[in-house]
């Protein structure tokens, strides 16, 4: 008897032929094992089962190929692309071998400012609360907030509330608060993101495409146009210099149109020489879609049957 996820995905694959739309999946990390601070992040076992299931029932194509088919009016409705945002080292060490096993191409959008030992601001918050001593921890939120840290649940809750409160602050103010918080614990990890060596190894894989994701992952709508231009173009220059490959694809940080980026930033992405850009608004790619606002589907569900149902709902415009 087939597992529920496979039954649902078979039905979806058959129905998908009735609607010429393409799915683009978005991931950030693939962990070796479940992390108590981020229990919702995909693990290598789950990711391998997902890639096996999708590769058995869909045509897994690169995002660039999906764009070409879209422009040519050749979408079949049975294609899926995989993308990763930010540039975590586990994209290379954990995810890439699985992608190679099932011959799945993927696009990796890398924030260049974190390559070689950098750490994203939200990860600094997570890693700080992971290591804080048990007891009361005061944090500078809208009002000074005291968190009682006692177990993994309380530590996750403190990190989540702090990230939400600081996410849309001006980048300099946000980083200052993050740095102040990080001073409370020593020796935060410096190996979460790719090194240049890993980036070059990834770029050399025939299954991998590297894309731009700014330098320091700011919310573009929260910074000046001149700063946004430098973030977009500077990240592109960095990655092209390190990999000796042209960057033609871009991912907006955070990626919600109207909140995180707008038409000004689309124009800056075009001006920088990118031929397309992806967002994080849910949806599918179809002929006539704006190639500078490609929607993506986030696979939150760890249960493959529920994942398949959400994928079907996304395919038919129900979410």
C-alpha positions in Angstrom: 0.0 0.0 0.0 1.3 3.4 -0.9 1.8 6.1 1.8 -0.9 8.8 1.9 1.4 11.4 0.5 2.1 9.4 -2.6 -1.6 8.8 -3.3 -2.4 12.5 -3.0 0.6 13.5 -5.1 -0.4 11.1 -7.9 -3.8 12.6 -8.0 -2.4 16.1 -8.1 0.1 15.2 -10.8 -2.8 13.9 -13.0 -4.9 16.9 -12.3 -2.0 19.3 -12.9 -2.1 18.6 -16.6 -5.4 20.4 -16.7 -3.9 23.7 -15.7 -0.6 24.9 -17.2 1.0 26.3 -14.1 4.5 25.8 -12.6 5.3 25.5 -8.9 8.4 27.0 -7.3 9.3 25.7 -3.9 11.2 27.8 -1.3 13.5 26.5 1.3 16.1 28.1 3.6 17.8 25.3 5.5 18.0 21.5 5.5 19.3 20.2 8.9 20.9 16.9 9.6 18.6 16.4 12.6 15.7 18.2 14.2 16.8 21.3 16.1 14.9 22.1 19.3 15.2 25.8 18.5 13.9 25.4 15.0 11.8 22.2 15.0 9.9 23.2 11.8 13.0 23.3 9.7 13.3 20.4 7.2 15.6 17.6 8.1 17.7 15.6 5.7 15.4 12.5 6.0 12.2 14.5 5.4 13.8 16.4 2.5 15.0 13.2 0.9 11.5 11.7 1.1 10.0 14.8 -0.4 12.5 15.0 -3.3 12.0 11.3 -4.0 8.2 11.7 -4.0 8.2 14.8 -6.2 10.8 13.5 -8.7 8.7 10.4 -9.1 5.6 12.3 -10.2 6.7 15.6 -11.6 9.3 17.0 -13.9 11.8 18.8 -11.7 13.3 21.7 -13.7 15.5 24.7 -13.0 13.9 28.0 -12.4 15.6 29.3 -15.6 14.0 26.5 -17.6 10.6 27.3 -16.0 10.9 30.9 -17.2 11.9 29.8 -20.7 8.9 27.5 -20.9 6.6 30.2 -19.5 7.8 32.8 -22.1 7.4 30.2 -24.9 3.9 29.1 -23.8 5.2 25.5 -23.1 4.2 25.0 -19.5 2.7 21.5 -19.0 1.3 22.0 -15.5 3.5 19.1 -14.2 6.8 20.9 -13.4 8.4 22.0 -10.1 11.5 24.1 -9.3 13.4 24.1 -6.0 14.9 27.3 -4.6 16.9 28.1 -1.4 17.2 31.6 0.2 20.0 33.2 2.2 23.1 31.0 1.6 23.3 28.5 4.5 26.2 26.1 4.6 23.8 23.1 5.0 22.5 23.9 1.5 25.9 22.5 0.3 26.6 19.9 2.9 23.2 18.4 3.4 20.8 19.5 0.7 23.0 19.2 -2.4 23.8 15.5 -2.0 20.1 14.8 -1.8 19.4 16.9 -4.9 22.1 15.0 -6.7 20.7 11.7 -5.7 17.3 12.5 -7.3 18.7 14.6 -10.1 16.8 17.7 -8.9 18.1 21.1 -10.1 17.9 24.1 -7.6 18.5 27.8 -7.5 20.4 29.2 -4.4 19.8 32.8 -3.6 22.8 34.0 -1.5 23.1 37.1 0.6 26.8 37.9 -0.1 27.5 39.8 3.1 27.2 36.7 5.2 29.6 34.5 3.2 32.7 33.4 5.1 31.7 33.6 8.8 28.8 36.0 8.7 25.6 35.4 10.6 22.1 36.7 9.8 20.5 38.9 12.5 17.6 36.4 13.1 20.1 33.6 13.6 22.0 35.7 16.1 18.8 36.0 18.1 18.0 32.3 17.9 21.6 31.3 18.9 21.6 33.8 21.7 18.4 32.5 23.3 19.6 29.0 22.8 22.6 29.7 25.0 21.2 32.2 27.5 21.3 31.1 31.1 18.1 29.7 32.6 16.1 32.5 34.3 14.8 36.0 33.5 16.1 37.6 30.4 15.1 41.3 29.6 15.0 42.4 26.0 14.5 45.9 24.5 11.3 45.4 22.5 8.6 48.1 22.1 8.5 48.0 25.9 11.2 46.3 27.9 10.1 42.7 28.0 11.1 40.0 30.4 11.3 36.4 29.2 11.5 33.5 31.6 13.8 31.0 30.0 13.3 27.5 31.3 13.0 25.0 28.4 13.1 24.9 24.7 9.5 26.1 24.3 10.2 29.3 26.3 13.5 29.9 24.4 11.7 29.4 21.0 8.9 31.8 22.1 11.4 34.5 23.2 13.3 34.3 19.9 10.2 34.3 17.8 8.7 37.4 19.6 12.0 39.3 19.4 12.5 38.5 15.7 8.9 39.7 14.9 9.4 42.9 16.9 12.7 43.8 15.3 12.1 42.5 11.7 11.0 45.8 10.1 13.3 48.2 12.1 15.8 50.2 10.1 18.8 47.9 9.5 21.3 49.9 11.6 18.9 50.1 14.6 18.0 46.5 14.3 21.7 45.3 14.1 22.5 47.5 17.1 19.9 45.8 19.2 20.9 42.4 17.9 24.6 43.1 18.8 23.6 44.2 22.3 21.6 41.0 22.8 24.5 38.9 21.5 26.9 40.3 24.0 25.2 38.3 26.7 26.6 35.0 25.6 30.1 34.1 24.3 31.1 32.2 21.2 28.1 32.3 18.9 28.5 30.0 15.8 30.3 31.5 12.8 29.8 28.5 10.5 26.1 28.7 9.7 26.5 30.3 6.3 28.5 29.3 3.2 32.2 29.9 2.8 33.5 31.2 -0.5 34.9 27.7 -1.1 31.5 26.1 -0.6 29.9 28.8 -2.8 32.3 28.0 -5.6 31.7 24.2 -5.2 28.0 24.8 -5.4 28.3 27.0 -8.5 30.3 24.2 -10.1 27.5 21.7 -9.7 25.6 21.1 -12.9 22.4 21.1 -10.9 22.9 24.4 -9.1 22.2 28.0 -10.1 23.4 30.9 -7.9 21.2 34.0 -7.6 21.4 37.4 -5.9 19.8 38.1 -2.6 21.3 41.5 -1.7 24.4 41.9 0.5 22.9 42.0 4.0 19.3 41.0 3.6 17.6 44.2 4.4 13.9 44.8 4.0 14.2 46.9 0.9 11.2 49.0 1.7 12.8 50.1 5.0 15.9 51.6 3.5 16.6 54.4 1.1 16.5 53.9 -2.7 20.3 54.5 -2.9 21.0 52.0 -0.2 18.7 49.5 -1.9 20.5 50.0 -5.2 23.8 49.3 -3.5 22.5 46.2 -1.7 21.1 44.8 -4.9 24.0 45.6 -7.2 26.7 45.1 -4.6 25.5 41.6 -3.9 25.5 40.8 -7.6 29.0 42.0 -8.0 30.2 40.0 -5.0 28.8 36.7 -6.2 29.9 37.2 -9.8 33.4 38.0 -8.6 33.6 35.0 -6.4 32.0 32.5 -8.8 33.0 33.9 -12.2 29.4 33.4 -13.3 26.8 35.9 -14.3 23.9 36.3 -11.9 20.6 36.6 -13.7 18.1 35.7 -11.0 17.2 37.6 -7.8 15.2 37.0 -4.6 13.7 39.9 -2.7 14.5 39.6 1.1 11.4 38.6 3.0 9.7 39.0 -0.3 6.1 40.2 0.2 5.1 42.8 -2.4 3.8 46.0 -1.0 5.3 45.3 2.4 8.9 44.3 1.9 9.4 45.6 -1.7 7.5 47.6 -4.3 7.8 48.8 -7.9 10.8 51.0 -7.1 12.8 47.9 -6.1 11.6 45.9 -9.2 13.0 48.7 -11.3 16.3 48.5 -9.4 16.5 44.8 -9.9 16.0 45.3 -13.6 18.5 48.1 -13.7 21.1 45.8 -12.0 20.8 43.4 -14.9 18.7 40.6 -13.4 16.3 38.9 -15.9 13.8 37.7 -13.3 13.1 37.8 -9.5 11.2 35.7 -7.1 9.0 36.8 -4.2 7.5 34.9 -1.3 3.8 35.5 -2.1 2.1 32.1 -2.6 1.0 31.2 -6.1 2.1 29.6 -9.3 3.9 30.7 -12.4 1.9 30.9 -15.6 2.2 32.3 -19.1 1.9 36.1 -18.9 3.1 36.3 -15.2 5.4 39.1 -14.2 8.8 37.5 -14.2 10.0 40.1 -11.6 7.5 38.9 -9.1 7.5 35.1 -9.4 5.4 33.5 -6.6 6.7 30.6 -4.6 5.2 27.9 -2.4 6.5 27.3 1.1 6.3 23.7 2.2 5.5 24.2 5.9 3.8 20.8 6.3 6.1 18.0 7.5 3.4 15.5 6.8 3.7 14.6 3.1 0.0 14.0 2.7 -0.8 17.5 4.0 2.0 18.9 2.0 0.5 17.4 -1.1 -2.9 18.8 -0.3 -1.5 22.3 0.2 0.4 22.0 -3.1 -2.8 21.1 -4.8 -4.6 24.0 -3.3 -1.9 26.3 -4.4 -2.0 24.9 -7.9 -5.7 25.6 -8.3 -5.5 29.0 -6.7 -7.3 28.1 -3.5 -4.7 29.6 -1.2 
